[in-house]
Amino acid sequence: MSNWIGSISQVLAERQHKGLRFLEVEVLRILTDICEAVSRLHHCETPIIHRDLKIENLLIDSRRNVVLCDFGSATSRILHPAKHGTLRCQEEIEK
């Protein structure tokens, strides 16, 4: 079981308060974990689109693993502009 440190946003704020930054290797690890999480969602049998990817929705544990959370805006609906029109796609994105 993981011990959660908090969101990336919280960790970043704490480090900034102390005058510290993320190391390049830490940033690369975080970005890799984010890309892997999004890729897994998009490649599910029924693809999932998170729709609210931001640092507040990225949790980090004591092993520095990053996990995507808050799926309240997620959808499995995939709209194609050629089929549904760009205005409809824009409306869905803005929801």
TIVO-2410 file (N, C-alpha, C; in nm, 3 decimals):
# residues 95
REC num residu      c1      c2      c3 atome chaine
REC   1      M   0.085  -0.119   0.000     N      A
REC   1      M   0.000   0.000   0.000    CA      A
REC   1      M   0.089   0.124   0.000     C      A
REC   2      S   0.051   0.222  -0.079     N      A
REC   2      S   0.129   0.344  -0.093    CA      A
REC   2      S   0.096   0.446   0.015     C      A
REC   3      N   0.197   0.520   0.054     N      A
REC   3      N   0.177   0.633   0.144    CA      A
REC   3      N   0.173   0.758   0.056     C      A
REC   4      W   0.056   0.822   0.050     N      A
REC   4      W   0.040   0.937  -0.038    CA      A
REC   4      W   0.100   1.061   0.026     C      A
REC   5      I   0.180   1.131  -0.051     N      A
REC   5      I   0.239   1.258  -0.007    CA      A
REC   5      I   0.139   1.370  -0.031     C      A
REC   6      G   0.072   1.366  -0.144     N      A
REC   6      G  -0.026   1.469  -0.181    CA      A
REC   6      G  -0.029   1.484  -0.330     C      A
REC   7      S  -0.087   1.594  -0.376     N      A
REC   7      S  -0.091   1.619  -0.520    CA      A
REC   7      S   0.041   1.683  -0.563     C      A
REC   8      I   0.067   1.676  -0.692     N      A
REC   8      I   0.186   1.741  -0.747    CA      A
REC   8      I   0.180   1.890  -0.715     C      A
REC   9      S   0.061   1.947  -0.718     N      A
REC   9      S   0.042   2.088  -0.687    CA      A
REC   9      S   0.089   2.120  -0.544     C      A
REC  10      Q   0.051   2.034  -0.449     N      A
REC  10      Q   0.090   2.055  -0.309    CA      A
REC  10      Q   0.241   2.041  -0.291     C      A
REC  11      V   0.298   1.938  -0.352     N      A
REC  11      V   0.442   1.915  -0.341    CA      A
REC  11      V   0.519   2.031  -0.403     C      A
REC  12      L   0.472   2.079  -0.518     N      A
REC  12      L   0.537   2.192  -0.585    CA      A
REC  12      L   0.532   2.317  -0.496     C      A
REC  13      A   0.416   2.344  -0.437     N      A
REC  13      A   0.402   2.462  -0.350    CA      A
REC  13      A   0.494   2.453  -0.228     C      A
REC  14      E   0.503   2.334  -0.168     N      A
REC  14      E   0.592   2.315  -0.053    CA      A
REC  14      E   0.738   2.338  -0.092     C      A
REC  15      R   0.776   2.286  -0.207     N      A
REC  15      R   0.914   2.304  -0.252    CA      A
REC  15      R   0.942   2.451  -0.283     C      A
REC  16      Q   0.850   2.519  -0.348     N      A
REC  16      Q   0.869   2.660  -0.380    CA      A
REC  16      Q   0.883   2.742  -0.253     C      A
REC  17      H   0.805   2.708  -0.151     N      A
REC  17      H   0.812   2.778  -0.022    CA      A
REC  17      H   0.951   2.764   0.040     C      A
REC  18      K   1.014   2.649   0.018     N      A
REC  18      K   1.148   2.622   0.072    CA      A
REC  18      K   1.258   2.667  -0.025     C      A
REC  19      G   1.220   2.723  -0.139     N      A
REC  19      G   1.318   2.766  -0.238    CA      A
REC  19      G   1.376   2.650  -0.318     C      A
REC  20      L   1.304   2.539  -0.323     N      A
REC  20      L   1.351   2.421  -0.395    CA      A
REC  20      L   1.271   2.401  -0.523     C      A
REC  21      R   1.328   2.323  -0.613     N      A
REC  21      R   1.263   2.290  -0.739    CA      A
REC  21      R   1.264   2.139  -0.758     C      A
REC  22      F   1.183   2.093  -0.852     N      A
REC  22      F   1.193   1.953  -0.893    CA      A
REC  22      F   1.321   1.938  -0.975     C      A
REC  23      L   1.389   1.827  -0.955     N      A
REC  23      L   1.505   1.796  -1.038    CA      A
REC  23      L   1.457   1.752  -1.176     C      A
REC  24      E   1.543   1.766  -1.275     N      A
REC  24      E   1.506   1.726  -1.411    CA      A
REC  24      E   1.463   1.581  -1.416     C      A
REC  25      V   1.533   1.494  -1.345     N      A
REC  25      V   1.498   1.352  -1.344    CA      A
REC  25      V   1.359   1.330  -1.283     C      A
REC  26      E   1.323   1.410  -1.183     N      A
REC  26      E   1.190   1.399  -1.123    CA      A
REC  26      E   1.081   1.444  -1.220     C      A
REC  27      V   1.107   1.553  -1.292     N      A
REC  27      V   1.010   1.603  -1.390    CA      A
REC  27      V   0.988   1.498  -1.499     C      A
REC  28      L   1.097   1.438  -1.547     N      A
REC  28      L   1.085   1.335  -1.651    CA      A
REC  28      L   1.007   1.215  -1.601     C      A
REC  29      R   1.029   1.176  -1.475     N      A
REC  29      R   0.955   1.062  -1.418    CA      A
REC  29      R   0.806   1.096  -1.407     C      A
REC  30      I   0.775   1.216  -1.362     N      A
REC  30      I   0.635   1.259  -1.349    CA      A
REC  30      I   0.568   1.260  -1.487     C      A
REC  31      L   0.634   1.319  -1.585     N      A
REC  31      L   0.577   1.325  -1.720    CA      A
REC  31      L   0.559   1.186  -1.780     C      A
REC  32      T   0.654   1.097  -1.754     N      A
REC  32      T   0.642   0.959  -1.803    CA      A
REC  32      T   0.522   0.891  -1.741     C      A
REC  33      D   0.503   0.906  -1.610     N      A
REC  33      D   0.388   0.845  -1.542    CA      A
REC  33      D   0.256   0.902  -1.595     C      A
REC  34      I   0.252   1.033  -1.621     N      A
REC  34      I   0.131   1.095  -1.675    CA      A
REC  34      I   0.100   1.038  -1.814     C      A
REC  35      C   0.201   1.034  -1.899     N      A
REC  35      C   0.181   0.982  -2.035    CA      A
REC  35      C   0.136   0.836  -2.033     C      A
REC  36      E   0.194   0.756  -1.945     N      A
REC  36      E   0.154   0.616  -1.935    CA      A
REC  36      E   0.009   0.603  -1.888     C      A
REC  37      A  -0.029   0.686  -1.791     N      A
REC  37      A  -0.167   0.680  -1.739    CA      A
REC  37      A  -0.267   0.718  -1.848     C      A
REC  38      V  -0.241   0.826  -1.919     N      A
REC  38      V  -0.331   0.871  -2.025    CA      A
REC  38      V  -0.336   0.768  -2.137     C      A
REC  39      S  -0.222   0.713  -2.172     N      A
REC  39      S  -0.218   0.611  -2.277    CA      A
REC  39      S  -0.300   0.488  -2.239     C      A
REC  40      R  -0.288   0.445  -2.115     N      A
REC  40      R  -0.367   0.329  -2.069    CA      A
REC  40      R  -0.516   0.358  -2.078     C      A
REC  41      L  -0.556   0.477  -2.038     N      A
REC  41      L  -0.698   0.514  -2.046    CA      A
REC  41      L  -0.746   0.515  -2.191     C      A
REC  42      H  -0.666   0.571  -2.279     N      A
REC  42      H  -0.706   0.584  -2.420    CA      A
REC  42      H  -0.705   0.450  -2.492     C      A
REC  43      H  -0.631   0.352  -2.440     N      A
REC  43      H  -0.621   0.222  -2.506    CA      A
REC  43      H  -0.706   0.113  -2.439     C      A
REC  44      C  -0.795   0.152  -2.349     N      A
REC  44      C  -0.888   0.055  -2.290    CA      A
REC  44      C  -0.982   0.004  -2.399     C      A
REC  45      E  -1.047  -0.109  -2.371     N      A
REC  45      E  -1.144  -0.162  -2.467    CA      A
REC  45      E  -1.248  -0.056  -2.501     C      A
REC  46      T  -1.296   0.013  -2.398     N      A
REC  46      T  -1.377   0.134  -2.416    CA      A
REC  46      T  -1.289   0.250  -2.371     C      A
REC  47      P  -1.231   0.324  -2.465     N      A
REC  47      P  -1.138   0.431  -2.428    CA      A
REC  47      P  -1.202   0.532  -2.332     C      A
REC  48      I  -1.121   0.581  -2.240     N      A
REC  48      I  -1.166   0.681  -2.142    CA      A
REC  48      I  -1.088   0.809  -2.167     C      A
REC  49      I  -1.160   0.920  -2.172     N      A
REC  49      I  -1.098   1.051  -2.189    CA      A
REC  49      I  -1.114   1.124  -2.056     C      A
REC  50      H  -1.003   1.158  -1.992     N      A
REC  50      H  -1.005   1.216  -1.857    CA      A
REC  50      H  -1.071   1.354  -1.855     C      A
REC  51      R  -1.033   1.442  -1.943     N      A
REC  51      R  -1.090   1.576  -1.962    CA      A
REC  51      R  -1.061   1.677  -1.852     C      A
REC  52      D  -0.980   1.644  -1.753     N      A
REC  52      D  -0.947   1.741  -1.648    CA      A
REC  52      D  -0.805   1.717  -1.598     C      A
REC  53      L  -0.713   1.706  -1.691     N      A
REC  53      L  -0.574   1.679  -1.657    CA      A
REC  53      L  -0.507   1.808  -1.611     C      A
REC  54      K  -0.471   1.811  -1.482     N      A
REC  54      K  -0.402   1.926  -1.423    CA      A
REC  54      K  -0.326   1.876  -1.301     C      A
REC  55      I  -0.231   1.957  -1.252     N      A
REC  55      I  -0.144   1.909  -1.145    CA      A
REC  55      I  -0.220   1.880  -1.015     C      A
REC  56      E  -0.334   1.940  -0.996     N      A
REC  56      E  -0.414   1.911  -0.877    CA      A
REC  56      E  -0.472   1.770  -0.881     C      A
REC  57      N  -0.483   1.712  -1.001     N      A
REC  57      N  -0.540   1.578  -1.018    CA      A
REC  57      N  -0.433   1.472  -1.038     C      A
REC  58      L  -0.313   1.502  -0.996     N      A
REC  58      L  -0.202   1.407  -1.003    CA      A
REC  58      L  -0.149   1.387  -0.861     C      A
REC  59      L  -0.166   1.267  -0.810     N      A
REC  59      L  -0.118   1.235  -0.675    CA      A
REC  59      L   0.019   1.171  -0.683     C      A
REC  60      I   0.101   1.194  -0.580     N      A
REC  60      I   0.234   1.135  -0.574    CA      A
REC  60      I   0.248   1.061  -0.442     C      A
REC  61      D   0.311   0.943  -0.449     N      A
REC  61      D   0.329   0.864  -0.327    CA      A
REC  61      D   0.474   0.870  -0.279     C      A
REC  62      S   0.502   0.803  -0.169     N      A
REC  62      S   0.634   0.808  -0.108    CA      A
REC  62      S   0.742   0.747  -0.196     C      A
REC  63      R   0.703   0.664  -0.292     N      A
REC  63      R   0.799   0.607  -0.388    CA      A
REC  63      R   0.813   0.693  -0.513     C      A
REC  64      R   0.748   0.808  -0.511     N      A
REC  64      R   0.748   0.904  -0.622    CA      A
REC  64      R   0.674   0.854  -0.745     C      A
REC  65      N   0.578   0.764  -0.725     N      A
REC  65      N   0.489   0.721  -0.833    CA      A
REC  65      N   0.377   0.824  -0.845     C      A
REC  66      V   0.340   0.856  -0.966     N      A
REC  66      V   0.233   0.953  -0.991    CA      A
REC  66      V   0.110   0.879  -1.039     C      A
REC  67      V  -0.005   0.915  -0.981     N      A
REC  67      V  -0.132   0.851  -1.015    CA      A
REC  67      V  -0.232   0.960  -1.054     C      A
REC  68      L  -0.303   0.935  -1.161     N      A
REC  68      L  -0.407   1.026  -1.209    CA      A
REC  68      L  -0.535   1.002  -1.130     C      A
REC  69      C  -0.599   1.108  -1.080     N      A
REC  69      C  -0.722   1.093  -1.003    CA      A
REC  69      C  -0.829   1.191  -1.053     C      A
REC  70      D  -0.943   1.191  -0.990     N      A
REC  70      D  -1.058   1.277  -1.019    CA      A
REC  70      D  -1.111   1.255  -1.161     C      A
REC  71      F  -1.191   1.151  -1.174     N      A
REC  71      F  -1.248   1.115  -1.303    CA      A
REC  71      F  -1.391   1.168  -1.319     C      A
REC  72      G  -1.426   1.272  -1.243     N      A
REC  72      G  -1.561   1.328  -1.249    CA      A
REC  72      G  -1.599   1.385  -1.384     C      A
REC  73      S  -1.502   1.432  -1.460     N      A
REC  73      S  -1.529   1.488  -1.593    CA      A
REC  73      S  -1.502   1.389  -1.705     C      A
REC  74      A  -1.459   1.269  -1.670     N      A
REC  74      A  -1.420   1.170  -1.771    CA      A
REC  74      A  -1.539   1.125  -1.855     C      A
REC  75      T  -1.508   1.083  -1.976     N      A
REC  75      T  -1.611   1.033  -2.066    CA      A
REC  75      T  -1.552   0.923  -2.154     C      A
REC  76      S  -1.639   0.843  -2.205     N      A
REC  76      S  -1.596   0.742  -2.303    CA      A
REC  76      S  -1.646   0.778  -2.442     C      A
REC  77      R  -1.710   0.894  -2.452     N      A
REC  77      R  -1.763   0.940  -2.581    CA      A
REC  77      R  -1.651   1.002  -2.663     C      A
REC  78      I  -1.632   0.949  -2.781     N      A
REC  78      I  -1.533   1.003  -2.872    CA      A
REC  78      I  -1.607   1.068  -2.988     C      A
REC  79      L  -1.586   1.198  -3.003     N      A
REC  79      L  -1.651   1.271  -3.111    CA      A
REC  79      L  -1.547   1.302  -3.219     C      A
REC  80      H  -1.582   1.277  -3.341     N      A
REC  80      H  -1.494   1.305  -3.454    CA      A
REC  80      H  -1.547   1.429  -3.525     C      A
REC  81      P  -1.463   1.533  -3.542     N      A
REC  81      P  -1.508   1.657  -3.606    CA      A
REC  81      P  -1.574   1.635  -3.742     C      A
REC  82      A  -1.523   1.542  -3.822     N      A
REC  82      A  -1.580   1.519  -3.955    CA      A
REC  82      A  -1.721   1.463  -3.946     C      A
REC  83      K  -1.748   1.388  -3.840     N      A
REC  83      K  -1.878   1.323  -3.825    CA      A
REC  83      K  -1.976   1.409  -3.744     C      A
REC  84      H  -1.928   1.474  -3.639     N      A
REC  84      H  -2.016   1.548  -3.548    CA      A
REC  84      H  -2.009   1.699  -3.564     C      A
REC  85      G  -1.913   1.749  -3.641     N      A
REC  85      G  -1.897   1.893  -3.658    CA      A
REC  85      G  -1.806   1.951  -3.551     C      A
REC  86      T  -1.729   2.051  -3.588     N      A
REC  86      T  -1.633   2.109  -3.494    CA      A
REC  86      T  -1.701   2.183  -3.379     C      A
REC  87      L  -1.816   2.245  -3.403     N      A
REC  87      L  -1.886   2.316  -3.297    CA      A
REC  87      L  -1.930   2.220  -3.188     C      A
REC  88      R  -1.983   2.105  -3.225     N      A
REC  88      R  -2.026   2.004  -3.128    CA      A
REC  88      R  -1.908   1.953  -3.047     C      A
REC  89      C  -1.796   1.929  -3.114     N      A
REC  89      C  -1.676   1.883  -3.045    CA      A
REC  89      C  -1.627   1.989  -2.947     C      A
REC  90      Q  -1.630   2.116  -2.989     N      A
REC  90      Q  -1.588   2.225  -2.902    CA      A
REC  90      Q  -1.678   2.232  -2.779     C      A
REC  91      E  -1.808   2.218  -2.796     N      A
REC  91      E  -1.902   2.221  -2.683    CA      A
REC  91      E  -1.871   2.110  -2.584     C      A
REC  92      E  -1.838   1.992  -2.634     N      A
REC  92      E  -1.805   1.879  -2.546    CA      A
REC  92      E  -1.676   1.904  -2.471     C      A
REC  93      I  -1.578   1.963  -2.536     N      A
REC  93      I  -1.450   1.993  -2.472    CA      A
REC  93      I  -1.470   2.095  -2.361     C      A
REC  94      E  -1.556   2.193  -2.383     N      A
REC  94      E  -1.577   2.300  -2.286    CA      A
REC  94      E  -1.663   2.259  -2.167     C      A
REC  95      K  -1.725   2.142  -2.172     N      A
REC  95      K  -1.810   2.096  -2.061    CA      A
REC  95      K  -1.727   2.073  -1.937     C      A
***
